Structures are given as C-alpha cells and as structure tokens.
Amino acid sequence: MSIKDRKPIVYPALLSKVSEAFRERVIVSTKTKDNIEYSNAFDGREAVDKLAYIIKTTDRNLALLLGRSLDAQKFFHDVSYEHRLRDSSHELYQFNSTPSTTTAVGDDMPPCSPATTLHDDDFTEDLSSVNFANDAPNNNSCDVGTPNAVFTVLTDCYSSTCTRDKLCYSVSCPRRLEQARSTRRPQHGRSSSNTSLLFAEEEERLWVYTVPKPLVETMSKQEIRRQENIYELIYTERDFVNDLLYLKKYWIDPLLDEPIISDDLSDRQEFVEQVFWNVMEVYRVNSELLQALLKRQMIRPDVQQIGEVMVTYTAKFEPFVRYGAHQVIGKHIFETEKSTNSEFAKFVQKTERLKQSRKLELNGYLTKPTTRLGRYNLLLREILRHTPEDHPDQENLSKAMKIISNFLTAVNRETGKTESRHNIYLLEQRLVNHRQADMDLGLRAEDRQLVLKGALKKKGSGSESSDMLLFLLDHYLVITKQKFANNTEYYKLYRKPIPLALLSVSFPDLTKRSSSILPSYSRTSKDSFTSVGSMDSITAATPPPPSPSASTNTNSGSKSGYPLCFSHLGKHGTAPITLFAATMAIRRQWIVKIQSQQQAFMEKNKIIELVPINGDFFTAFNKVRCAAGYDGGKSLVFGSDQGVYVKRKNSFVRILAMEKVSQIDVLENGANRLLLVLADKVLYAYPLDTLLLDPELAGSGRSSSSNRRGNAGRKINSHVSFFKIGKIQRSSAAEKTLVCFVRQNAMTSTIRALEPQQHHLGRLIRGPQDSLKVYKDLYIPGVASSIQFFRNIICVGCPKGFQMVDLASTEVQSVLDPSDTRHQSILQRENLKPITMFRHDGNILLCYNEIAFYIDKKGRRVREDWMICWEGNPVSFAFRFPYIIAFDPTFVEVRHIDTVSEDGYAVME
C-alpha cells in the first residue's frame, strides 16, 4: 500500500489534532547550534519528517506549510526567534512552554470554586486527594498554548463521492486545489515589487556597493571576500547594539516608569532585573567594540586589521556568561507575568506590534546576546579563511576565537546548571503531594539534577486513559498527573517515587495472554535489563534493538504505542505500571536515559565490583541456583536445574548430571575434599578431586570399576530441607568440623550432625562412603530455617526466633533475653523470619528478613538507636566489614554497617 493511500494518523486539517500527534512523536534533546547548546530542541528536518508521517504525504513542501501554520500559532519557535520553520537539519526549534504560576502549593493551596475532588483507584492510600478546579480530562486550561485553527488545504471535500482518485465536480474542491499545487510548475517572469525591495536591501549590505568602484577593481577576489566578511561583522555588530538599545527604550524604561507591573517601584525594579538581568552590561561592552570597529572603518574603507581589536574586547565578554546562565529564569518570569497580569499582557502585545519591533517578540530579543556570542566565531572564521597567511590578523583572530570558545563553554556549562536548578525549583513548587509520600525527594540539594521530563500514556477505558508526566531525576523516577487550577499548572503524584536503585524497566509482551515480562536485550535469565547490576553487558549510548517478541513490531506498536513497564523493587514498592510511548524513539530515549543514570548512580555509590563469569551458557531452562568456592575461593562450582558445573577456560563442564540442584558446598577435610550436593531434597557426597579428573564418568552414571570405587558418590539422606557446614569449639584449642542437615515435619525439625573422618592417604580411594559419621541428632520444635555455629552451640532460626542448642546437653533456649523488654516490639512482628547472625565488635548482629539489630552475648539489646530496615525481603546475607550484603530474590542490597539510612545502600539486580 502506497503512502498516498494510507489514512492519516489524525484529521490533518485540524491543527489541534496535528499538534498533539506532533508533540507525541517528536524527540527533543540537547542540540548545538553555533556552539550554543539548546535543551529540549529538535531540528527542522525532523519536524518536517514527523509532519509528513502524520498526514501520510510524500510532499515535503505540504508538510512544511503545515508546520509553518503551527509555527504561526506559536506552538514552537526557532531557538533564535529569527525565522519560520525550515526543512533543514541545521535549524533548531523549541516548543513554547505553557505559562503557569509558581506559587508554593501545599495544605494552604488557595481553594478553587467549584472544586472537584479527584479519586483515582491507582493512587496509594498515603497519597491523599487534592482539590482542583475544572479537572475534567478535556479541560480547556490544559490546552493553553495548543494551536486551534483549520488548515484549509487539507480539509476533506463535502461530497461523499469525492476521492483522491476520482474528483468531484466542484472547482473549489480541496483535493483539486491540492493536485493543482503539486503539479504547478514554477513561473518565470518579472519579479514582484517585494522581491525587488528585498534585493535592494541585500545590495545595501554588500561592501562593494559602499566603496568607490576603482578601489574594488584593484583588489583580488580573496581580498574582496575578506572585506565583505569584515563589513558583515561590523554591520551585524551595529544591528546587535541597536537591538539592545531597543530593549532599553521600548521595554526597560516603560516598565520602570509606568505602574504596569506594580505600583511599587521596588517591585518594578525587581521584575526588570530578573527578566533583563545584565543586558545593559552586555550593551556597554559591545558598544565599545562597535566604536572601535567603526574607527578602523573610518580610517580607510578597506579595513587592514581588526584582530587586535577583537582580542582586546573579546576578553571583556564575561557579561555574556552571566546573562546566558540567567536567561531561562528571565524567560520564565516574563511568561508567568504575561499569563497572570492582564495589563502587562496588553503592554506586551502593543509593544511587539510596533514598527520598531520588526515583528519580533520579546523572547527573540532576549535571546540575541546568547546567539550573538555563538556567531562571532562563524564570522571570524570566514575572515580568517580569506586572510593571507603572513597577515598579522592570522594570529590575533585565532587568539580571539579561542577566547570566545572558552566563553561559549562557560555559557553552556553555567546555563546547564541554572536550567537544572530552575527545573527542580519548578518541580518542587508544582508537586502538590510529595510530602505525603512519606519520603524526602531532596529537591533542594545542591547537586540535584533533572535528567529527563516527558509524557507517556496510560491505557484504559474512559477516564482511566490519560497522560502521565514523568520526571527522571538523578536519584528518583517521579510519575505524576498534570493538573490545572485557576490557570495554574500542578503535578500530582500518581505513584510513590521510585529510587533509581530500586527501579526496574521491562518490555511487556502485549501480544500474549501471559502476564510474564519478557526480556528484550538477550538476557533470557532476567526479567529486566535496567537494574544497576546488569549494566555492564549493555551499551548505554546505542542499545541494540528490542526483539520482535517484545511488542515492538510496527503493527502492535503503532496502534497502542510502545509499552514500558516500571517496577518498584522491594517490599515498599507499589504495583508495576505500564505506560506507552508514542514512538519507538521516545521509548528508546527513556531507556537510554534511565540506564545511563543508573550506571552513574552505581559508579557514584560503588561498593563492590561485579565480575561477570558468563552471560550466555545458562538459560531460562537451566538456571543457576547455587554456587560454592574451593581452592581458597579461586575456583567455583555451580549448581543448576540440570546438574553441577565447573568452569574450564571459557566454557562450563558438567561434572554431575542431576536435576533440581538447590544447594552445594565443598567440605575441606585435609586432603580429602567432599562435594556436598542437595538435589530434589536428597543429600549426596562426592569426592571433588575425582569429579574434576573424570567429569564425564561421574556425570554419565555408567558402571565401571572406577565408578564402583567411589566416583558415583554416596547418598547421605533424603527429605532434606537444607544443610550447613561449620566448626565448633571442641576444647580450648581444638576445633571440630560438622555437617548439619535438617529434616522437617509439621511439628518439629530433626538436625543431624555429621563429623568428617580423617583417612590414611592410602585409603582415600574408598571415596565418601566412610567419610561422614553421625555425631549427634538434635530436635527443634517448629520448622528450622537456618543454622549458625558458635563455639560449642549451634543457633537455629525457627518460627520462635533464634534458638540456641547446646551440643553437649541438647538443651534449647532463646538467643534473645526474654527479660529484656526492648525485644517486645520486635517479637510482635507477624512476618519476622530469622535468617542468620554474625559476630562483630564483641556483639552479635541478628539478621531477619525485615530488620537487623545488635545484641550482646547475653541476648540483651545494644546500640538501641541502630537498626536496619531492609528494602527487600532477603533470604540470605553476607558480612564483609564494613558492609553487610542482603540477597533478595530479585536484587542485592548493600549497607554500610555504620550508615543505615537510604543514602547508605546500593542495589543491584
């Protein structure tokens, strides 16, 4: 099907519909023009591409006309406010921001009448409703700045029988006019009077028409071009200085003298200072530069040197940096005042229509200092290109260009800082219920940054389908709904803000009924790719394209959008939410930004270094379930769904073929090393060294003389829940190694302790049959979940908490002192489950699935002000001073032992 026959995405004649589709699909980012960085910008070619795609046309001129109609409605503007939309990748444009006030909003927010209370089922209970006026989904206040006009060229014909292939009889049919325009050939003949006047103005701006003709005839072509470039530098400098004088005469002076802003002079002065900042300092520097250039021009019409003049005055361009850094704030204050002060709005409209304004709005003049600084090097580069190599200006112009480049770098750097702080300030002012989310976003922190802001759609029926406004900060993702009250924009939290360390993003497969989240970055063993721990295998700048199965194909994406599922890991998180991007590029932009910010966050809070072992050997059908180290931690053995593996060079070798391996460990018993394997609740013991020498025989189960000698190992027991290897103090100096495994029933747990036996070297060939001997059986009421070894006792985790079992007397008692009343609040927790404990600094650190705290040797609470509340639900722990590592099934949490606040942890998938 050709593009011509395809139906437009929206009715192309309605600019309101076209603007909505255009804003959804265009990608804004930081772009550079004349060495000046512009945030949230897009280029002209991209704009025409998007418009042509929306109306389904191959005629770029038609799409350009439609774009200029949007431009005329002030939907977007050229970054320098100098011209209309152009089909060029070198021209940059920005959307006009919606004016809104920035008064602080909270419990004292001014009441609206009539008030409508919002009730969204998806809001968490701790985010209470806030009253807003005119809060209907199609509120007109939400459409401030949205074009509202008809593009008649693309209107449909009123005749029902009229088609693009078979036109109707009417001579005014829009389709007939469209065909006529597309087939019309360019006319040749006399130019219009306007064209003649324009040509005359261009002639006046050429140096050759301002000097005697004999002088021009004596010059070379290169020197004529050099003089033209110098002349352009001088007359554009004069235009720039005149524009700054225009600001003073028609804007600054009237706003100071007349009570347009306020009757109070100090308020008027404050407004003028904030909007125009130090523009008059820029004027003073550039007026001096202009006078110096004009003096050189008056000496003789063909200017000989300007390099030393530029070096002298470009060194004084520091006011450009301060002005450019403040420009975003000045523009915001101007737009806010215009939207709230009717008298000022009338003054703006009247002044912008003056002949002296040259049909250019105030924002166009406010950007001129910044754009002028960026164009100096373009002008000087042309002069330098036509200057002889032995000319003194070669060195001086190069030096001036270097000075200007340094100022441009400073402008971009300071502007970025100010813009980030300003955006954070606006977010704090407009976010109405962030204090009710039981967390501090730290928006006033000095280094806080807004990385990305954009809208994604939430699909649903009726009022459930709406736009969500997302803010990606350097440490949180904030999901809000945009609201308006009294023509003022507010943001209401739709979900509890998600810390980047606990944020997981995935591509849900909407084409299947299954609710599983499919990975799209070839990581089949993971549910998401954006957790901090999985960054090393993904290129942040250019991620590979998502797989077709992840709902990213054109057919499924174009109808419902391109889905992104945001999940808040941990027990404090809310339910996952799926939002839709209008285009694949927008979704990719969110992915890359989140991924790169998580990488930066991980590097900033780097505690442990991840060392990848392998990324493609194990699959979703053969997942790694456990691992153990041997040879002092230099080698590892892995247990998976299909057996036990060791790594050999760049691959893995299976040394045991068995299913459902849930736990493995290596018992170092002198020269006799045993591999303990728990598979399908059956505990086995194998001679590790024999397995490493003959893995095929051990894994095949074949019968042979060597197999009978012990390669196949020994079945120790069945119905085993878990086992643990540890040491107890047998005497004042000697230690005893024990292997304890647990068998459970509904009422009690039986713990059998096995003691390794030392064999003579000549008898090692007998294998593990006689390597473990029963030491003692212990009985614990309830279901045991963990075992720890402490001197001559073992500590068992069970529903009653941590219990101590004396190996000599088999007496059982609680680890916590029951007389210590400080334990009451802890023991009252319903879902508290003991996991493990560690010795530290003369005390004992108890780790549960929800909390961790210290006790002394008598079981009494110490360091009462110290407690860790885990973000997730850990099932195991590791302690490496000064860090304690908690392993949740979905992520890893790392805490500093002396810092238990949220700033003290790093999370990895």
Secondary structure, DSSP 8 states (H G I E B T S, - for coil): --TTTS--SS-TTBHHHHHHHHHHH---EEEEETTEEEEEEEEHHHHHHHHHHHHT-S-HHHHHHHHHHHHHTTSEEETTS-S---S-TT-EEEE----------STT----SSEEE---TTS-TTS---EEES--TT-GGGGTT----B-GGG---S-TT--SSS--S-TT-HHHHHHHHHH-----S---HHHHHHHHHHHHT-GGGTS-HHHHHTS-HHHHHHHHHHHHHHHHHHHHHHHHHHHIIIIIHHHHHSTTS-SSHHHHHHHHHHHHTTHHHHHHHHHHHHHHHHHHHHH-SS----HHHHHHHHTT-HHHHHHHHHHHHHHHHHHHHHHH-HHHHHHHHHHHTSGGGTT--HHHHHTHHHHHHHHHHHHHHHHHHTS-TTSTHHHHHHHHHHHHHHHHHHHHHHHHHHHHHHHHHHHHHHBTTGGGGSS---TT-TT--EEEEEEEEE--SGGG-EEEEEEEESSEEEEEEEEEETTEEEEEESS--EEGGGEEEEEE-TTSS---EE-SSS-TT-S-S-SGGG-TTS-SSS-----GGGTTSHHHHHHH-EEEEEEE-STT----EEEEESSHHHHHHHHHHHHHHHHHHHHHT--S------SSSS-TTS-EEEEEEETTTTEEEEEETTEEEEEETTEEEEEE--S-EEEEEEEEETTEEEEEEEETTEEEEEEHHHHHH-HHHHHH----HHIIIIIT-EEEEESEEEEEEEEEE-SSS-EEEEEEEEEE-SSEEEEEEEEE----GGGGGGTTTTTEEEEEEEEEES---EEEEETTEEEEEETTEEEEEETTT--EEESS-TT-GGGHHHHT-TT--EEEEEEETTEEEEEESSEEEEE-TTS-EE-TT--EE-SS--SEEEEETTEEEEE-SS-EEEEETTB-SGGGEEEE-
